[in-house]
Amino acid sequence: MISVVVPVYNEEGNLRALADRLEAALRKTGQEYEIVFVDDGSRDDSLEILKGLVGREGVRVLELTRNYGQHSAIMSGFSVVRGDIVVTIDADLQNPPEEIPAIVRTMTEGNFEVVGTVRETRKDSIFRTIPSRLVNAMTRRITGIRMSDWGCMLRGYRREVVDRMVESQEYSTFIPALATLFAKRMTEIPVGHAERHAGRSNYNVWKLMNLQFDLLTSFSEFPLRLLLYLGTGMAVLGVAFGVLLAGMRIFYGAAWAAEGIFTLFAVLFFFFGALFFALGIMGQYLGRVYHEVRKRPRYTIRKLHER
């Protein structure tokens, strides 16, 4: 059985077309299927539209109590799926549902545990594609996880991998990276990409930056090591600058030292800025620990709507 998990947040203009295309694509696989829509606290009519789809074959709707974020919503869907193969896809129709049979076929024929996808000929603006490529390259290097397209949520997972992710109980979760911890056989395939069918993206630059930082702090200690390098460099610069000031005072006299007070202030501002930068990164790690020890749930399900 194939399960498709779709996180939904304010996607009222896409849902009916998405359901039609998902059903058509899943029928081509020749296997039983279910479609689990997860309403992540939508503020438009998405939930009502989803309830109207429940009568269709295999459609189930998971209603969350509030907005928990895309990855927590997907994780809630993972907790109720029944399929042996689980596919995730966004609701905006930028990732064509018609690619699902290729994911299932690759997973079945190659006996893969995870099948990722790489978007070809992306239809996003240049202001998203170029930063995305830079972030993909940087994240691969820092985390050591070999993944070409971190932002594409059209992916396939074996049920065993899904169950392990659900059991992990981490508060902050980036599902594509988390899956790599529990899977050995993984691959990627190219898929198409389209413009958003309707509505506006729920991700702005700030949210994307937060997601990227969550990813880095969840799967790498590099930011903390960077602080060590930064602190060492600042200490060396501080000593060198002190020696320089002493030398200038000896050779040019006390008058020059007074005139150089603004330079001293500039250096102090730099050092204080670096210090607060370091404290900010450490604060992020401490905040993550704080969230983890509180053991609050990643999501709360209000109701599962099904036929």
Secondary structure as the mmCIF struct_conf table of DSSP 4:
data_model
#
loop_
_struct_conf.conf_type_id
_struct_conf.id
_struct_conf.beg_label_comp_id
_struct_conf.beg_label_asym_id
_struct_conf.beg_label_seq_id
_struct_conf.end_label_comp_id
_struct_conf.end_label_asym_id
_struct_conf.end_label_seq_id
STRN STRN1 ILE A 2 VAL A 8
BEND BEND1 TYR A 9 ASN A 10
TURN_TY1_P TURN_TY1_P1 GLU A 12 ASN A 14
HELX_RH_AL_P HELX_RH_AL_P1 LEU A 15 ARG A 27
TURN_TY1_P TURN_TY1_P2 LYS A 28 GLY A 30
BEND BEND2 GLN A 31 GLN A 31
STRN STRN2 TYR A 33 ASP A 39
BEND BEND3 GLY A 41 GLY A 41
BEND BEND4 ARG A 43 ASP A 45
HELX_RH_AL_P HELX_RH_AL_P2 SER A 46 LEU A 53
TURN_TY1_P TURN_TY1_P3 VAL A 54 GLY A 55
BEND BEND5 ARG A 56 ARG A 56
TURN_TY1_P TURN_TY1_P4 GLU A 57 GLY A 58
STRN STRN3 VAL A 59 LEU A 64
BEND BEND6 THR A 65 ARG A 66
HELX_RH_AL_P HELX_RH_AL_P3 GLN A 70 PHE A 78
TURN_TY1_P TURN_TY1_P5 SER A 79 VAL A 80
BEND BEND7 ASP A 84 ASP A 84
STRN STRN4 ILE A 85 THR A 88
TURN_TY1_P TURN_TY1_P6 ALA A 91 ASP A 92
BEND BEND8 LEU A 93 ASN A 95
HELX_RH_3T_P HELX_RH_3T_P1 PRO A 97 GLU A 99
HELX_RH_AL_P HELX_RH_AL_P4 ILE A 100 GLY A 110
TURN_TY1_P TURN_TY1_P7 ASN A 111 ASN A 111
BEND BEND9 GLU A 113 GLU A 113
STRN STRN5 VAL A 114 ARG A 119
BEND BEND10 GLU A 120 THR A 121
BEND BEND11 ASP A 124 ASP A 124
HELX_RH_AL_P HELX_RH_AL_P5 ILE A 126 THR A 143
BEND BEND12 SER A 148 SER A 148
TURN_TY1_P TURN_TY1_P8 TRP A 150 GLY A 151
STRN STRN6 ARG A 155 ARG A 158
HELX_RH_AL_P HELX_RH_AL_P6 ARG A 159 GLU A 167
TURN_TY1_P TURN_TY1_P9 SER A 168 SER A 168
BEND BEND13 TYR A 171 SER A 172
HELX_RH_AL_P HELX_RH_AL_P7 ILE A 175 THR A 180
TURN_TY1_P TURN_TY1_P10 LEU A 181 PHE A 182
BEND BEND14 LYS A 184 ARG A 185
STRN STRN7 MET A 186 VAL A 191
BEND BEND15 HIS A 197 GLY A 199
BEND BEND16 ASN A 202 ASN A 202
HELX_RH_AL_P HELX_RH_AL_P8 VAL A 205 PHE A 219
HELX_RH_AL_P HELX_RH_AL_P9 PHE A 222 TYR A 252
HELX_RH_AL_P HELX_RH_AL_P10 ALA A 254 GLU A 259
TURN_TY1_P TURN_TY1_P11 GLY A 260 GLY A 260
HELX_RH_AL_P HELX_RH_AL_P11 ILE A 261 ARG A 294
TURN_TY1_P TURN_TY1_P12 LYS A 295 LYS A 295
BEND BEND17 ARG A 298 ARG A 298
STRN STRN8 ILE A 301 HIS A 305
#
